[in-house]
Amino acid sequence: MVIYTAKVFTGDKLSAGTRKRVFLQLVGTKGSSDNVHINKKLVLSQGSVRNIVIESQIDLGELYLIRLRLKKTLFPMNDEWFCSKVTVTTPEIKEVLFPCYNWLSTDEPQSIREATAKLVFEDIREGQMEREKELEKRRGVFQWKVYADGVPECVEADSPLDLPRAVRFSFTKDSQFQLTAGASIARLYLQGFLSSNVPWSGMDEYESIHVEKETDLFEYVKEHWEEDEFFGYQFLNGINPMLIQRCSKLPDNFPVTDDMVKDSFQEQLTLTQEIQNSNIYLADYVRLDDIPANVIDGKQQYMAAPLVLLYKTPDDKLMPIAIQLKQKPGEDNPIFFPTDSKYDWLMAKIFVRSADFVEHELTTHLLRTHLLCEVFAMATLRNLPPIHPLYKLLIPHYRYTFQINIQARNQLISENGIISKNAAIGGEGMNMFLQKAAAALTYSSLCLPEDIAARGLESIPNFYYRDDGQKLWNIIHSYVKGVVEFYYVCDSDVERDSELQKWIGDIFTHGFLEKKETGVPELFSTVLELVKFLTMVIFTASVQHSAVNFGQDDLVGWMPNCPTSLQKPPPTTKGQYTEKKMWETFPDINVTAYGLVTVNLLSTQSPDFVALGCFPNERFVEATPLEKIEELQNNLKVYSYETKARNVDLPLPYTFLYPENIENSVAI
């Protein structure tokens, strides 16, 4: 008789336990054990550990698989059980880990592989069969759907309830999500803001919507939103640092002359000279050109497609010096300057900030983080089995992504979604804009070092998104490189990994729509190109999303700094605007209120938030990847210390990329 001892770990999620009868079978290279009843009359309760002894007539050889099965009973409740992991101690006193981290039901036995990661060509024949069986099952569950023409595809699911429970929100996450939205809606409804479709009368009335304690950043925005210096600062360190680029030549449709901006320069320098000195920068919202604006409550809304010229001053401030609100120059499209009247210049900046809201929400935030990370998650679940080392590497970075994206499609950007009904863009215009943005998407623009270089922003001072992002890119790259090179010893290992090649093929086909011009690889040939791509995936899901998401409540929450919509068209002549007309141009009270509900919800951390570098689920067992995880965590600690030390001396600390503020995945 050969004795094995097993520990069965039930997760600590709410309702993780079960009253069902649970059976365990060990499978080794020399045979299988009988099914053993784990709990008999005992309940497998939430957070519990069940110790069992398994007697086998034979030595099972090297354990590579266990099977868990729930047997139906007369009781309809607790039909699922969340198993975290199972450990088995062999007669040789070797402990073998079988990571599960999944909900099991009564449908069929669940096969769980031993934790040692294996590439498909390294696996035994029986293991390869199990891999393909698992992937075939997954491909039936996670199927591709066309969301809109020209836009990355998504999961075939109309509701979160169509998803497997393992990828849905936890009870904690779901409750917090609903309570946050409900509390904001209830407060604003009871105060009458959500039902008031009239313009604001002025600042005193607007301030009444903000009654709760605000953050230091919000208070800074409230105090400085009108200032040119803060306007320029947001192109570098706001929630959309992705549009600004160094200007080496003025666009033909932006006819700014030396004489027009001479008052912005010191020491008799000219615009031409400062362009040559690499001190002039441009933000071009050309994607908004010819996009139809929304109609809200029967009122036509308006958007601009601005061009903004900015100047790096000798004291390293980034200051706006010229704004043109439409792409086609002409007499009815004046260029605005800081020397214009207060409200002419302020309204030009407001039209820019409103355009930036659209660019941020639909391109920088939705397309470049949410939709792409759903593509990465789909490709992973369809093509990489849990025993694959890259599945283990990537799966923490997809937590909750499917559900948050489904809810975004249903509740935010659908025909009757909050953004569609309360922003300057919606319906036909939103689809047109997303198609434009997706058509311009490139692999290099998703890789921070290459994107910064392409935009000529390597040396512009006070660019904390770049500085912090570059450090985090390097930290993640080092971690990924250490893990990948442990499993892929040479380039031929990459080429031979059929599961990996199908993974990148899915991403190329369904995410980048087979467009070779994007630069996304169709196949991988080398370890180095694999490391780079995986770094981009993890960076996008964690660092990039956090950089462009969690500041929304502060920067968009003060509506004058970032209006979700505007009710009057861009001015065709100067001298039109007064303070009264500015408030009439801002979105109505109810539209503003719905915007506040949305950005508050999207900026609120969940109680079960998991930060970058934290891995609650035990998936790797080999020494090298475990060492690389520890190295990652230590590097993040050093980075955190250095970043916080820098921020001490800043008038406005840049905190979006503190490690504790970076969520591991696109989860909100």
N, C-alpha and C positions, 0 to 999 in steps of 0.2 A: 504494500500500500504506500503510495506517494502522497505526502501531505502538503497542501498549499494553504496559505492563510490570506484572506482578502479583507480590505477595508473599503467600504462603499460610502462615499461622501454625498449626502444630499445638500443641495445648494441652500443659501440663506435668503433666497428670494421669497417674497410672500407667496403662500400656497405651493411652495416647492415640494412639499411632502405628499405622500399618497397612502391610501389604505389598500390599494391594489396589491395583489400578490406579484412579487418581482422575482425573476429567476436569472441566475448568472451561469454562464458557461465559459470555460477557459479553452482556448484553441492554441495549440503549439505545432511545431514542425513535425512532431511524431504522433499527434493525435489530439483528441478532444476529451474534455471531462463530461460527465453527466451534467444536466441542468440542476442547479442547486437553488432551493427556495431561500431567498435572502431574509425575508421578514416574517414568514409564517403568520402568526396572529398579531405581530407587532406593527405599529404604524411607523413608516419611514418619515419622521418629522423633519420640519424645516431646520437646516443647520446640523443635522445629526450625522454621526459616523457609526456604521454598522459593521461589526467584526464577525467574520464567518470563517469556518474551516471547510476546505474542499478536499475530499479524499478521492484519489484517482487510482485506478487499477494499474496504470502504466505511467512511466515518466513521459510527460507531454513534450519534452524537448524545449526548444526556445519558444517562449510565449510571444506571439505576435498579434493576437486578437482576443477580445472577449465579446460575448453577446449578452445583451440585456433584453429581457422581455417582460412586459406587464401583461398579466392575464386578466381578462375581463371578469367582473363579478356582477352581482345583482345591484350593486350600488352605483348610481350614475355619477356621483360626485367624485372629485379628485381623479379625473380621467387621465391626467398627465402628471408626470413626476420629473423634477429637474435634478439630474445627476451631474454633480460637478466633476468627479473623477473616481476612479477605482485604482487602488494599489494592491498588487499581489506579491507576496513574499514566497519565493520558490524554496524547494528543499535545500538549495545551495546558499540560502540566506541572502539572496539577491532580491531587492525590491524593484518591481517593474511598475511603471506608471502608465495608466490608460486615461488620458484626458478626454472628457466628454463635453461638459459645459453646454448641455442641450436638454430640451424638453423631450421626454420619451412618452409615447402613447401606447395604446393597446393594438395598434395596427399590425405591427410585425416586429420581429427581433431587430434590435439596433446593434450593428457591428461597430466596435471601437478598436482602433489600432493602437498598438504600443507606441509610446511617445517618441521614440528615436526617429528623427526625420530621415526620410529616404527619397531620393529621386526615383522616378518610375523605372529606369533601367537598372537600378540597384536592387529593386525589390524582388522577392521570391515570386514564383509564378502565381501562387495562391493569393499573395498580396496584391499583385497586379490586377487579378480578377476582382478583388474586393474594391480596389480603387475605381475601376471602371463601373462597377455596380453602383457605388456611391455617387459618382459623377452623373451617371445616367438618371438616377433618381433626382439629383439636384437640378439637372437641366429640365426635367419635367415640372419642377416647382418654380424655378426662376427662369422665366421666358422673357424674351425681348419684346418690347412694344414701341412703335413709332409714336412719339409724343407730338411732334410737329415736324413738318418737312424742313430738312436742313439743320435740324437740332439733334444733339446726341440722344440716342434711344434710352429707354428706361425700363423698369420692371413692369411686367404685365400684372397689375394689381390696381383695382379701383378704390380699394379701401385698405387701411392697415390690417383689418380682419382677414383679408385675403392672403396675408403673409404668414409664414410659419411663426410660431410663437417665439422662437429663438431670436428672431431679428426684429421683433416688435419692442416698443417701449416697455420697461419694467413698470410695475404698479406705482412705484415711487416717482418715476419720470413722468408717467402719464398723469398722475394726480397733480403733480406740481405744474405741469403744462396747462392743464385745464383750470387749476386754481388761479394761476397767474393771469391768464386771459380773462377768466370770469371776474376776478377782483377788479381789474382795470375797466372792463366794460361796465360792471355794476356801478363803480364810483362815477364814471363819466356820464352814465345814463341818468343816475339819480341827480346829478348836478345840472342836467339839462344840456350838456355839451353834444351828446350824440344825436340829438334830435333837432339841433338848431342849424338850419342850412342858410345862414346869413353871414355876411362878412364880419370880421372883428372890427370893433370901433376904435381900438388903439391898444397901446402897450398895457395900460392898467387892466383892461378886460382880459387881454391874453394871459397876463401873469396869474390870473385867478385859476387857470387850469392846472397850474403847478403848485400844489399845496403840500406835497409830501417832501420829506427831507431828500435833498439832491446830493450828488457827488461833487467832489472838488472840480472835476473836469466839466461837469454840467455848469457849475457856477462860473467857471472861466469862460465857457462859450457864451453864456448869458451876458457877461460883462464885455467881451471883446469881439462879438460876432460882426460888428460893423467895421472893424479896423482892417486896413489893408494888410498889415503884417500877419494877422491871424488868417485872413483869406489865403495868402500865399503859403503859410505854414501847412494848411490842410492838404495842399497838393502833395506834400512830402510825408506828412505824419497823421493825416486824417484816415478815414475809413476807405478812401479810394486813392492810394498812392500809385496807381497803375497807369495813369494817363499822361502825366507830364513827361516831356522829353527836352533834351537840349536842342536849341534852334540854331542850326548851321546856315540856314537860308530861309528868309521869310516866304511863306506860301504865296503863290501868285494872287490868291483871292483874299489876301490880308494886306492891303496897301498902306502899311504904316511907314511914314517917312521919318528921316532924322529930325526934321523940324517939328513934327507932331509931338515927339516925346523928349525933346531936348531938356525940358524942366525936370525930368526924372534922373538925369545924370549929373555927376559932379565932375569937376576938373575939365570942363569943356569937351568931354568925350561925346561921341555920337553913337547912335544905334548901330550903325555899320561897324564901328570899331568894337563895340561891346559884344556884338555877335562874333567877331573874330577873336575876342578875348574869352569866348566861351562863357559869357555871363548872362546870356539871354535864353529863356526857356519858353516852351510853347505847350499849351493844352488845347487840343482840337477835338471838338465834339461832333465830328463830321457824320458819325453813324446816325445822329438824330435828324439829319437833313431829310426833308420830305417824308418824315414819319407822321402820320395823322395823330392829332391829339385827341384826348378822351372828351366825353361829355358826361358831366356829373350832375345829378339832380336837374337835368334839362339845361344845364349851363355849359357852354363851350369852354374848354380849357385850352391852355397854350403852352408850348415848349419852344425853347430856342435851340439852335445848333451852333454854339458860340466858338470863337477862337479867342484865346487868351494869351497875351504876351506878358511874361514875368521877367524881372530883372534881379539878379543877385547883386546886392549893394556891396560897397567896400567893407561894411561891418557885418556881412554874411546874412543879411535878411533877404528873403525872397518876396519881392513886392510886385503887384500887378501894375502894369504901365499902359496897357491898351486892351480894350475888349470890343470885339465885333460880334453881334448877337446872331447874325445869320451868315450862311456860308457864301452867298453871292454878294459881292460888294455893289454899292450903288448909293444914290442920293437918299433912298428910303431906308438905308441900313448904315446909320452913322457909327463911327468908331468912337468909343467913350474913353475918357482919360481921367486920371485923378484930379486934374485941374477943372473939370466940369463941375456943375452945381452939385451940392451934397446928394440930392435924391436922384439926379441923373446917374451919377457914379455908383451910388448904393444900389439902385435898381438893376444896373448892368451886372453887378456882382451877384445880386439875388437871382437873376435869370441864369447865371452860370451855375450857382449852387443848386438850383432846381434841376438843371440839366445833369449835373453831377449825381443827383439822387437817382435818376433813371439809369445812367451808366453804371453806377455802383450796384444798384439792386439787381439789374438784369444781366450785366456782363461780369463785373468783378466778383459779385457775391453768388448769384444764382448759377450762371453758366460755368464759371471758372473754378468754383469749388463744389457746390451742391450737385450739379448735373454730372460733372466729370467724375466725382467720387462715387456716384451711383454706378457709373459705367465700370469703374475699377472694381467695385464690390461685386457687381454682376459677373464680370469676367473671372474673378477669383472663385466665387462659389460654383460656377459652372465648369471650371477647368482644373482647379487645384484641390485635391483631396486633403483632409486634415493632416495626413502624414507628410505632406509636401512641406519642405522647409519654408517656402515662400508663403504658403497659407498661414503657417505659424507666425511669420514675420508681419504679415499684412492684416490679419483678421482683427486685431485690436483697433485698427484705424477705420473700420466700417461700422462700428457700433451705432445703432439707431439711424443710420443714414437712409435706409429705405423708408422707414415710417415718416421721418421728418420731411422727406421729399414728396411723398404721397400727400401728406397734409398740406404742404406748400402748393402743390398742384390743385388740390381740392378747395383750399380755404383762402389762398392768397392770390394766385394768378389765374384761376379759372374765370369763366365768364362773369360769375357773380362773386368772385373773391374780393377780399378786402383791398388789395392793391389795385386790382382791375377796376374797382368801383370808386377808389379814392385817390388815385394818382393821375398825373397828367397823361400817362400812357396806359393803354388797356386794349383788349380785344385785338382787332386787326393790326393796330399799331404795335402792340407788344410782340406779336408773332413776326412782323416784318423786322422789328429791331433785333430780336433774338436770332433771326436768320442772318442778318448782317454781322452780328457779333460772332456767331459760330463760324461764318465763312472766313473771318479774319483770325481765327484761333490757330496758333502754331505751338509746336512742342517747345521751341526755344523760349517762347514767351512765358511758359510755365516753369522754366528753370531759372530761378532768381539770378544767379550770376550772369547768365547770358542775357536776360531781360534788362538788367541794369546797364550792362555794356551797350546793348543795342539802342537804348534810350539816351546814352551819353551821360549817365548820372553817377559815374564812378567817383567823382571828386566834389560834387556839390555838398557844401557843409550842412550840418544839422539835419541830416537825412537818417533819422533813427530807425525807420522801417527797414531801410537798406542795411544799416550797420547791424542791427539785431537779427534781421532775417538772414544776412550772410553768415553770421556766427552760427545760427541754428541750422542753416543748410549744411555747413561744414560738420557740425556735430552729428546730424542725422546721416550724412554721407559716410562718415567714419564708422558709425554703428552698422549701417547697411553693408558697407564694404567688408567689415570683419565677419559678419554673419554669412554673407554670400560666398566669400572666398573659402570659407570652411567647407561648404557643401559643393561648390563648383571649383574643382581644383584647376581646371584648364578650360580654354574656350570650347573645346570639343564637347565638354560636359553640357555647356549651354546649348550647343547645336543639337545634341542628342535628346534633350529633354522635351519630349513631344507634348507633355502637359503644359509646359511653359510656353512653347510656341503657339499652342492653341489659345493660351491666355492673351498673349499680345495680339494674336490675330483677331480675337473677339473685340479687343479695345480699338484696334485699327478700323475694323469693319463697323461696329455699332456705336462707337464713341466719336470717331473722327471720319466716319462715313466714307472710308476708303479713299480719302483725299491725300495723295502722295505729297502735295505741296505743303501739308501741315508739318512735314518732317518727322512724323511719328513712325517708328519702325514697324514694318510688317512682320519681321522675324528678328530674333536676336542672334548675333554671331559671336559676341565676345562677352567676357565677364564684365569688363569696364562699362560697356553700354548698358548692360543689365543693371549694374549698380546705380548708374546715373538715373535710369528710368524709375527704379524703385525709390530712390531718394526723392524724386519729383512727386511720386504718388503719396508718400508719407508726409512730405512737406505740405502738399496741397491740402490734404485731409486734416492736418493739425495746425501748423504755423500759419499758413496762408489764410485759412478760414477764420482762425481766431483774430488775425490782424484786421480783417475786413468786416467782422461780424460784431464783436463784443463792444465796440464803441458806439453802436448805433443809437442806443438810448440817450447817450450824452450829446452826441453831435447832431443827430437828426431830431432828437427829442426837443431841443430848443428850435421850434419850427422856423423862425426867421432866418436861421443859419442854413437851413436845408429844406425848403418847402417841397412837399410831395407833389404839388401842382400850383399853377398860377392861372388867374382868371381874366387877365388882360394880355393882349399880344405884346411882343417885344416892341418898344417904341420905334417909330419911324423918323422922328425928329427929336432934337434935344429941347429941354425946357418944359416937358410935359408933366413931370412927376413932382408931387408934393407928398408930405407924410400921409395925408388922408388917402390919396390915390394908392400909395404903397399898401396900406392896410386893405383897401378894396381889391388889390391884386392878389394878395395872399389867399390861400385856400379858405373856404368857409369854415365856420367853427366845427361843424360835425366832421368835415373831411380832415381837419387838423386832429380831432380827437381820435378818429380811427387810425390815423398815422401813429399817434402816440401809443395806442394799444399794441400795434404791430411791432414797433421797434422795442418797446418794453419787453414784449414776449420773446423776441429774437435775441435779446441781450441778457436774459436772465439765466444764470447757471443753475443747473439741476442739482438737487441734493446728492445724486449719485454720479455727478461729474467725475470723469477720470482724466487726469492731467497727462500731458506728454511725458513719457518715461516711466509711467506707472502701468504695471501689467498684473492685474489681480488674478488672472487665470494662468495656471501653470501649464505651459505647452512645450517648452524646450527642456531637455534633460541633459544634453551634452555640455561638457565643461566650457567649450569655446563660446557658443552663443550666450550662455549664462554670464560669462566674463564680459562679453560685449554689452550686455544689458547693464551690468554694474558700471562699466566704463561710461556708457551713455548717461546714466543717472549722475555719476560724479561730474561729468562734463557740464551737465545742465546746472548743477549746484554752483560750479565755478562761474559759469556764464551769468547765473542769477545774481551772484554776489557782485560781479563787475558791473552789471547793468544797473543795479540799484545804487551802487556807489556813484555812477555817472549821473543818475537822475537826481541825486541830492542837490546838485548845483543848477538844475534846470528850472526856469520859471514855470514850465509846463512839462512835468515828467511824462515820458512815453512808456506806458505800462502795459500796452496791449500784448506784448510778447514776453512778459514775465512767464517763466515755466508754469507757475501755478495758475496762470490765466489762459494757458493754451490747452484746449481740449484735444484729446487723442484722436477724435474723429469728428466728422460733420454730424453733430447730434442735435443741433438746434438751428 
